[in-house]
Amino acid sequence: MNLQFWKALGIAAAISITGPANAEINWSPPGPINLLIPFGAGGSADSMARFLATGLNEEYGWEVLPENVPGQGGRLMASNLVELPADGTAIALAPIGELIYTELVTNDPGFSVADMTMITTLAGTQMGLIARADRGWNDLGDVIAAAKSGEKLSVAVPTQKLADAAYLISREHDVELTVVMTRGGQAAMSAVIADDADLAWAGGLQGGNVLNGQLVNLVSGEMEKLEVSPDAPLLSEYGIPYFFGTDFVIVAPEGLPDDARTTLAEAIGTIVSDEEGNLHKLLNKSFAGTRLISGQDLDARRDAAIANDRNLLSDVDG
C-alpha cells in the first residue's frame, strides 16, 4: 500500500469530519426508506442505525424504517439489499471492512461491495491491540520480546480477519500467539481485563480504559495512528502492511441516482453533526467520534479497502 495514498485519505476524512451545517434537500424519497441493519437488536451499532432513522424522520419528515437482518458476517443483509430498488427506498448500515472480508472469503456471496453505492460514512473503529497496563508492555515490540523469551501468550479476537492479524504477527516475528475467538469485541476486551487473555484486538471500546490507565494500546490496526494513543506504532512498522479497522457506511444498491446519493449524504451528515442529537452523542461515546466521508473520497476509500483485503488474504494463504 502507498503510504502517501493513505495519508491523502486521512486528510480527506479530517476535512469532511464536521459535515454540512444544514442539508439542502433537492430530492425526496418516493416512499418509505428501509434501513437494513446487519446486527441483532440492542447493541451500539443497532442503536447507531436507529438514532439515524429517528433523526431523519424528525428533521425531514421522511419515513425511515429500521430492520434487523443479522447473520453470516453481514452477508444476509447485503444479499437482501442488492435485490431491492435503487431509488433511495433501500439503504443499509454496513461495517464495510468486515463486509469486504466476508465477500472475499465466501464462495458465491450473493453480493459485491464494489457494485454498491457508497453514500456516506458515519463513524469508524479505532482498532488497537490491547493489554493490561500492569503487564509493563509499551508497544508490540515488547510483546514480541516477551514471546521470544518463552512467555506463552494468548490473543482474544472477535473476527477471523483479526485472527489473520495475529497469525501474521506470529509468522513475521517467529513467535507463538494462541488465538482465542470471542463473541464480539466487548468479550475480547473483557478477557484481557479479567486476565483470561494476554492480548486482544479492540475496535474503540477500550478508549476509556486506556485513558484511566487500565489498558494500553500496543499497536494501531488502522491505516493511521490511534486518536487515544497517538504514540502507538502502526502495524506497518512491524512488517505487516495491512489495516484491520472498518468504517461504518450507509450504502444502497448499485445504480442509485446522483441526486438521491447527494441528498442522502447531506441529510445524514446533518444528523451526524448535530451535537445535541442522540446519534452524535452515541458516536462520541461508543465509537471513535464522527467520521463523515462521501462522494469520490469514499469510493476511493472503499476501493483501497478491497485491495487491502485481497492482498491480506493472498499473503495469509501464501
TORVEX-851986 format. One record per residue (C-alpha): residue number from 1; residue in three letters; chain; x, y, z. Coordinates in nm, 3 decimals. Each point is the difference from the previous one (the first is absolute). Layout:
N
(NUM "ALA" "A" (X Y Z))
...
//
This chain:
318
(1 "MET" "A" (0.000 0.000 0.000))
(2 "ASN" "A" (0.114 0.350 -0.079))
(3 "LEU" "A" (0.044 0.194 0.325))
(4 "GLN" "A" (-0.055 0.334 -0.170))
(5 "PHE" "A" (-0.332 -0.129 -0.133))
(6 "TRP" "A" (-0.112 -0.088 0.353))
(7 "LYS" "A" (0.113 0.339 0.125))
(8 "ALA" "A" (-0.205 0.165 -0.272))
(9 "LEU" "A" (-0.305 -0.198 0.110))
(10 "GLY" "A" (0.062 0.103 0.358))
(11 "ILE" "A" (0.006 0.364 -0.104))
(12 "ALA" "A" (-0.326 -0.050 -0.187))
(13 "ALA" "A" (-0.154 -0.150 0.313))
(14 "ALA" "A" (0.116 0.291 0.212))
(15 "ILE" "A" (-0.140 0.256 -0.242))
(16 "SER" "A" (-0.336 -0.178 -0.015))
(17 "ILE" "A" (-0.034 -0.081 0.367))
(18 "THR" "A" (-0.216 0.294 0.107))
(19 "GLY" "A" (-0.256 -0.058 -0.274))
(20 "PRO" "A" (-0.247 0.247 -0.146))
(21 "ALA" "A" (-0.159 0.259 0.223))
(22 "ASN" "A" (-0.337 -0.063 -0.165))
(23 "ALA" "A" (-0.097 -0.217 -0.294))
(24 "GLU" "A" (-0.156 0.156 -0.307))
(25 "ILE" "A" (-0.270 -0.248 -0.102))
(26 "ASN" "A" (-0.025 -0.034 -0.379))
(27 "TRP" "A" (-0.149 -0.352 0.004))
(28 "SER" "A" (-0.268 -0.175 0.199))
(29 "PRO" "A" (-0.045 -0.375 0.042))
(30 "PRO" "A" (-0.288 -0.140 -0.206))
(31 "GLY" "A" (-0.120 -0.201 0.298))
(32 "PRO" "A" (0.108 -0.137 0.338))
(33 "ILE" "A" (0.373 -0.072 0.031))
(34 "ASN" "A" (0.096 -0.345 0.125))
(35 "LEU" "A" (0.323 0.020 0.205))
(36 "LEU" "A" (0.153 -0.348 0.028))
(37 "ILE" "A" (0.218 -0.071 0.304))
(38 "PRO" "A" (0.238 -0.300 -0.011))
(39 "PHE" "A" (-0.001 -0.034 0.381))
(40 "GLY" "A" (-0.241 -0.128 0.259))
(41 "ALA" "A" (-0.211 0.243 0.199))
(42 "GLY" "A" (0.138 0.172 0.306))
(43 "GLY" "A" (0.368 0.058 -0.076))
(44 "SER" "A" (0.177 0.330 -0.060))
(45 "ALA" "A" (0.008 -0.051 -0.380))
(46 "ASP" "A" (-0.373 -0.071 0.000))
(47 "SER" "A" (-0.054 0.318 0.204))
(48 "MET" "A" (0.211 0.192 -0.253))
(49 "ALA" "A" (-0.239 -0.095 -0.281))
(50 "ARG" "A" (-0.313 0.061 0.207))
(51 "PHE" "A" (0.114 0.344 0.120))
(52 "LEU" "A" (0.075 0.088 -0.364))
(53 "ALA" "A" (-0.348 -0.110 -0.108))
(54 "THR" "A" (-0.165 0.203 0.275))
(55 "GLY" "A" (0.206 0.306 -0.085))
(56 "LEU" "A" (-0.085 -0.015 -0.370))
(57 "ASN" "A" (-0.369 -0.051 0.076))
(58 "GLU" "A" (-0.013 0.294 0.238))
(59 "GLU" "A" (0.215 0.238 -0.205))
(60 "TYR" "A" (-0.141 -0.067 -0.349))
(61 "GLY" "A" (-0.335 -0.168 0.055))
(62 "TRP" "A" (0.118 -0.317 -0.174))
(63 "GLU" "A" (-0.108 -0.349 0.103))
(64 "VAL" "A" (0.320 -0.196 0.064))
(65 "LEU" "A" (-0.075 -0.353 0.124))
(66 "PRO" "A" (0.286 -0.187 0.172))
(67 "GLU" "A" (0.008 -0.375 -0.058))
(68 "ASN" "A" (0.243 -0.242 0.163))
(69 "VAL" "A" (0.145 -0.255 -0.242))
(70 "PRO" "A" (0.282 -0.161 0.200))
(71 "GLY" "A" (0.208 -0.301 -0.094))
(72 "GLN" "A" (0.287 -0.136 -0.208))
(73 "GLY" "A" (0.235 0.291 0.062))
(74 "GLY" "A" (-0.233 0.246 -0.175))
(75 "ARG" "A" (-0.052 -0.227 -0.300))
(76 "LEU" "A" (-0.372 -0.047 0.063))
(77 "MET" "A" (-0.060 0.376 0.015))
(78 "ALA" "A" (0.212 0.069 -0.308))
(79 "SER" "A" (-0.159 -0.271 -0.213))
(80 "ASN" "A" (-0.343 0.138 0.091))
(81 "LEU" "A" (0.101 0.359 -0.072))
(82 "VAL" "A" (0.122 -0.061 -0.355))
(83 "GLU" "A" (-0.343 -0.140 -0.094))
(84 "LEU" "A" (-0.182 0.317 0.108))
(85 "PRO" "A" (-0.077 0.306 -0.218))
(86 "ALA" "A" (0.278 0.254 -0.058))
(87 "ASP" "A" (-0.234 0.296 0.045))
(88 "GLY" "A" (0.090 0.113 0.352))
(89 "THR" "A" (-0.259 -0.218 0.176))
(90 "ALA" "A" (0.260 -0.260 0.100))
(91 "ILE" "A" (0.319 0.077 0.191))
(92 "ALA" "A" (0.209 -0.188 0.253))
(93 "LEU" "A" (0.254 0.052 0.276))
(94 "ALA" "A" (0.314 -0.192 -0.100))
(95 "PRO" "A" (0.323 -0.058 0.194))
(96 "ILE" "A" (0.173 0.016 -0.334))
(97 "GLY" "A" (0.330 -0.164 0.096))
(98 "GLU" "A" (-0.172 -0.304 0.146))
(99 "LEU" "A" (-0.237 -0.021 -0.297))
(100 "ILE" "A" (0.287 0.009 -0.251))
(101 "TYR" "A" (0.182 -0.277 0.187))
(102 "THR" "A" (-0.317 -0.211 0.014))
(103 "GLU" "A" (-0.050 0.038 -0.375))
(104 "LEU" "A" (0.357 -0.099 -0.081))
(105 "VAL" "A" (0.004 -0.315 0.215))
(106 "THR" "A" (-0.345 -0.123 -0.106))
(107 "ASN" "A" (-0.078 -0.206 -0.309))
(108 "ASP" "A" (-0.291 0.163 -0.186))
(109 "PRO" "A" (-0.071 0.265 0.267))
(110 "GLY" "A" (-0.302 0.140 -0.185))
(111 "PHE" "A" (0.124 0.358 0.002))
(112 "SER" "A" (0.294 0.218 -0.099))
(113 "VAL" "A" (0.111 0.294 0.213))
(114 "ALA" "A" (0.166 0.151 -0.309))
(115 "ASP" "A" (-0.342 0.027 -0.164))
(116 "MET" "A" (-0.180 0.162 0.293))
(117 "THR" "A" (-0.062 0.374 0.011))
(118 "MET" "A" (0.200 0.155 0.283))
(119 "ILE" "A" (-0.200 0.286 0.156))
(120 "THR" "A" (0.194 0.115 0.306))
(121 "THR" "A" (0.194 -0.126 0.298))
(122 "LEU" "A" (-0.133 0.067 0.349))
(123 "ALA" "A" (0.287 -0.115 0.217))
(124 "GLY" "A" (0.294 -0.235 0.009))
(125 "THR" "A" (0.190 -0.226 0.232))
(126 "GLN" "A" (0.316 0.069 0.199))
(127 "MET" "A" (0.144 -0.349 -0.033))
(128 "GLY" "A" (0.281 -0.063 0.242))
(129 "LEU" "A" (0.179 -0.301 0.148))
(130 "ILE" "A" (-0.050 0.045 0.372))
(131 "ALA" "A" (0.143 -0.137 0.324))
(132 "ARG" "A" (-0.031 0.079 0.367))
(133 "ALA" "A" (0.226 0.290 0.090))
(134 "ASP" "A" (0.137 -0.191 0.298))
(135 "ARG" "A" (0.168 -0.245 -0.237))
(136 "GLY" "A" (0.259 0.271 -0.059))
(137 "TRP" "A" (-0.010 -0.016 -0.380))
(138 "ASN" "A" (0.015 0.328 -0.190))
(139 "ASP" "A" (-0.033 -0.123 -0.358))
(140 "LEU" "A" (-0.013 -0.310 -0.219))
(141 "GLY" "A" (0.378 -0.026 0.008))
(142 "ASP" "A" (-0.018 -0.073 0.373))
(143 "VAL" "A" (-0.253 -0.277 -0.062))
(144 "ILE" "A" (0.220 -0.154 -0.268))
(145 "ALA" "A" (0.297 0.010 0.236))
(146 "ALA" "A" (-0.207 -0.169 0.274))
(147 "ALA" "A" (-0.110 -0.275 -0.237))
(148 "LYS" "A" (0.356 -0.056 -0.119))
(149 "SER" "A" (0.111 -0.034 0.362))
(150 "GLY" "A" (-0.238 -0.291 0.046))
(151 "GLU" "A" (-0.323 0.154 0.130))
(152 "LYS" "A" (-0.312 -0.181 -0.123))
(153 "LEU" "A" (-0.231 0.275 -0.122))
(154 "SER" "A" (-0.364 -0.007 -0.108))
(155 "VAL" "A" (-0.191 0.256 -0.206))
(156 "ALA" "A" (-0.381 0.033 0.007))
(157 "VAL" "A" (-0.154 0.086 -0.336))
(158 "PRO" "A" (-0.368 0.053 -0.097))
(159 "THR" "A" (0.041 -0.065 -0.376))
(160 "GLN" "A" (0.194 -0.222 -0.238))
(161 "LYS" "A" (0.158 0.306 -0.161))
(162 "LEU" "A" (0.153 0.095 0.335))
(163 "ALA" "A" (0.114 -0.360 0.045))
(164 "ASP" "A" (0.184 0.051 -0.330))
(165 "ALA" "A" (0.169 0.305 0.154))
(166 "ALA" "A" (0.121 -0.209 0.294))
(167 "TYR" "A" (0.123 -0.269 -0.238))
(168 "LEU" "A" (0.199 0.251 -0.205))
(169 "ILE" "A" (0.166 0.139 0.315))
(170 "SER" "A" (0.094 -0.354 0.102))
(171 "ARG" "A" (0.135 -0.089 -0.344))
(172 "GLU" "A" (0.187 0.324 -0.060))
(173 "HIS" "A" (0.180 -0.009 0.335))
(174 "ASP" "A" (0.024 -0.377 0.054))
(175 "VAL" "A" (-0.194 0.000 0.326))
(176 "GLU" "A" (-0.298 -0.198 0.125))
(177 "LEU" "A" (-0.329 0.174 0.076))
(178 "THR" "A" (-0.296 -0.219 0.096))
(179 "VAL" "A" (-0.319 0.137 -0.156))
(180 "VAL" "A" (-0.320 -0.007 0.209))
(181 "MET" "A" (-0.319 0.081 -0.193))
(182 "THR" "A" (-0.260 0.205 0.189))
(183 "ARG" "A" (-0.358 0.107 -0.061))
(184 "GLY" "A" (0.053 0.367 -0.077))
(185 "GLY" "A" (0.251 0.269 0.087))
(186 "GLN" "A" (-0.134 0.057 0.352))
(187 "ALA" "A" (0.070 -0.364 0.087))
(188 "ALA" "A" (0.354 0.027 -0.138))
(189 "MET" "A" (0.075 0.310 0.207))
(190 "SER" "A" (-0.160 -0.154 0.309))
(191 "ALA" "A" (0.225 -0.305 -0.037))
(192 "VAL" "A" (0.307 0.223 0.033))
(193 "ILE" "A" (-0.142 0.197 0.292))
(194 "ALA" "A" (-0.079 -0.327 0.181))
(195 "ASP" "A" (0.348 -0.134 -0.081))
(196 "ASP" "A" (-0.153 -0.287 -0.199))
(197 "ALA" "A" (0.199 0.112 -0.306))
(198 "ASP" "A" (0.328 0.183 -0.027))
(199 "LEU" "A" (-0.096 0.209 -0.303))
(200 "ALA" "A" (-0.309 0.091 -0.199))
(201 "TRP" "A" (-0.103 0.193 -0.306))
(202 "ALA" "A" (-0.249 0.275 0.090))
(203 "GLY" "A" (-0.168 0.244 -0.235))
(204 "GLY" "A" (-0.052 0.306 0.221))
(205 "LEU" "A" (-0.179 -0.119 0.314))
(206 "GLN" "A" (0.338 0.000 0.174))
(207 "GLY" "A" (0.035 0.378 -0.016))
(208 "GLY" "A" (-0.125 0.075 0.352))
(209 "ASN" "A" (0.206 -0.281 0.150))
(210 "VAL" "A" (0.309 0.130 -0.179))
(211 "LEU" "A" (-0.059 0.352 0.129))
(212 "ASN" "A" (-0.045 -0.120 0.359))
(213 "GLY" "A" (0.324 -0.198 -0.018))
(214 "GLN" "A" (-0.145 -0.352 0.018))
(215 "LEU" "A" (0.079 -0.099 -0.359))
(216 "VAL" "A" (0.258 0.097 -0.260))
(217 "ASN" "A" (-0.021 0.003 -0.379))
(218 "LEU" "A" (0.316 -0.177 -0.114))
(219 "VAL" "A" (-0.040 0.054 -0.375))
(220 "SER" "A" (-0.250 0.158 -0.237))
(221 "GLY" "A" (-0.192 -0.233 -0.230))
(222 "GLU" "A" (-0.133 0.298 -0.196))
(223 "MET" "A" (0.145 0.171 -0.306))
(224 "GLU" "A" (0.094 0.289 0.227))
(225 "LYS" "A" (0.104 0.067 0.358))
(226 "LEU" "A" (-0.253 -0.053 0.279))
(227 "GLU" "A" (-0.158 0.318 0.135))
(228 "VAL" "A" (0.009 -0.114 0.364))
(229 "SER" "A" (0.353 -0.143 -0.034))
(230 "PRO" "A" (0.185 0.207 -0.260))
(231 "ASP" "A" (0.337 -0.142 0.111))
(232 "ALA" "A" (-0.104 -0.358 -0.076))
(233 "PRO" "A" (0.186 -0.118 -0.312))
(234 "LEU" "A" (-0.165 -0.124 -0.318))
(235 "LEU" "A" (0.002 -0.368 -0.097))
(236 "SER" "A" (0.198 0.098 -0.309))
(237 "GLU" "A" (0.290 0.083 0.233))
(238 "TYR" "A" (0.010 -0.372 0.084))
(239 "GLY" "A" (-0.005 -0.120 -0.360))
(240 "ILE" "A" (-0.377 -0.043 -0.036))
(241 "PRO" "A" (-0.126 0.242 -0.269))
(242 "TYR" "A" (-0.373 -0.049 0.055))
(243 "PHE" "A" (-0.273 0.165 0.206))
(244 "PHE" "A" (-0.275 -0.174 0.193))
(245 "GLY" "A" (-0.245 0.273 0.098))
(246 "THR" "A" (-0.327 0.081 -0.170))
(247 "ASP" "A" (-0.222 0.291 -0.095))
(248 "PHE" "A" (-0.373 -0.007 0.076))
(249 "VAL" "A" (-0.152 0.101 -0.333))
(250 "ILE" "A" (-0.352 0.063 -0.127))
(251 "VAL" "A" (-0.030 -0.182 -0.333))
(252 "ALA" "A" (-0.266 -0.055 -0.263))
(253 "PRO" "A" (-0.049 -0.236 -0.294))
(254 "GLU" "A" (0.199 0.066 -0.317))
(255 "GLY" "A" (-0.142 0.272 -0.222))
(256 "LEU" "A" (-0.130 0.246 0.258))
(257 "PRO" "A" (-0.052 0.333 -0.183))
(258 "ASP" "A" (0.254 0.272 0.076))
(259 "ASP" "A" (-0.258 0.241 0.140))
(260 "ALA" "A" (-0.126 -0.265 0.244))
(261 "ARG" "A" (0.356 -0.090 0.101))
(262 "THR" "A" (0.097 0.363 0.058))
(263 "THR" "A" (-0.315 0.092 0.191))
(264 "LEU" "A" (0.016 -0.309 0.220))
(265 "ALA" "A" (0.368 0.069 0.079))
(266 "GLU" "A" (-0.072 0.363 0.090))
(267 "ALA" "A" (-0.308 -0.085 0.207))
(268 "ILE" "A" (0.185 -0.274 0.189))
(269 "GLY" "A" (0.291 0.237 0.054))
(270 "THR" "A" (-0.234 0.250 0.161))
(271 "ILE" "A" (-0.128 -0.259 0.247))
(272 "VAL" "A" (0.348 -0.130 0.080))
(273 "SER" "A" (0.133 0.354 0.057))
(274 "ASP" "A" (-0.278 0.108 0.236))
(275 "GLU" "A" (0.190 0.021 0.329))
(276 "GLU" "A" (-0.324 -0.012 0.197))
(277 "GLY" "A" (-0.130 -0.305 -0.183))
(278 "ASN" "A" (0.003 -0.355 0.134))
(279 "LEU" "A" (0.197 -0.131 -0.297))
(280 "HIS" "A" (0.284 0.250 0.041))
(281 "LYS" "A" (0.018 -0.076 0.373))
(282 "LEU" "A" (0.007 -0.377 -0.063))
(283 "LEU" "A" (0.275 0.025 -0.259))
(284 "ASN" "A" (0.217 0.197 0.241))
(285 "LYS" "A" (-0.072 -0.230 0.293))
(286 "SER" "A" (0.013 -0.348 -0.155))
(287 "PHE" "A" (0.197 0.051 -0.320))
(288 "ALA" "A" (0.294 0.215 -0.108))
(289 "GLY" "A" (-0.211 0.311 -0.048))
(290 "THR" "A" (-0.160 0.106 -0.327))
(291 "ARG" "A" (0.159 -0.073 -0.337))
(292 "LEU" "A" (-0.175 0.147 -0.304))
(293 "ILE" "A" (0.147 -0.093 -0.339))
(294 "SER" "A" (-0.206 -0.014 -0.318))
(295 "GLY" "A" (0.017 0.026 -0.378))
(296 "GLN" "A" (0.321 -0.082 -0.184))
(297 "ASP" "A" (0.203 0.002 0.322))
(298 "LEU" "A" (-0.219 -0.280 0.137))
(299 "ASP" "A" (0.014 -0.196 -0.327))
(300 "ALA" "A" (0.380 0.017 0.012))
(301 "ARG" "A" (0.003 -0.109 0.364))
(302 "ARG" "A" (-0.227 -0.297 -0.084))
(303 "ASP" "A" (0.222 -0.104 -0.293))
(304 "ALA" "A" (0.312 0.023 0.214))
(305 "ALA" "A" (-0.162 -0.216 0.268))
(306 "ILE" "A" (-0.084 -0.264 -0.261))
(307 "ALA" "A" (0.362 0.000 -0.121))
(308 "ASN" "A" (0.121 -0.020 0.361))
(309 "ASP" "A" (-0.206 -0.311 0.076))
(310 "ARG" "A" (0.087 -0.170 -0.327))
(311 "ASN" "A" (0.369 0.046 0.070))
(312 "LEU" "A" (-0.048 -0.106 0.363))
(313 "LEU" "A" (-0.173 -0.326 -0.095))
(314 "SER" "A" (0.256 -0.073 -0.269))
(315 "ASP" "A" (0.275 0.046 0.257))
(316 "VAL" "A" (-0.174 -0.219 0.261))
(317 "ASP" "A" (-0.075 -0.275 -0.252))
(318 "GLY" "A" (0.355 0.017 -0.139))
//
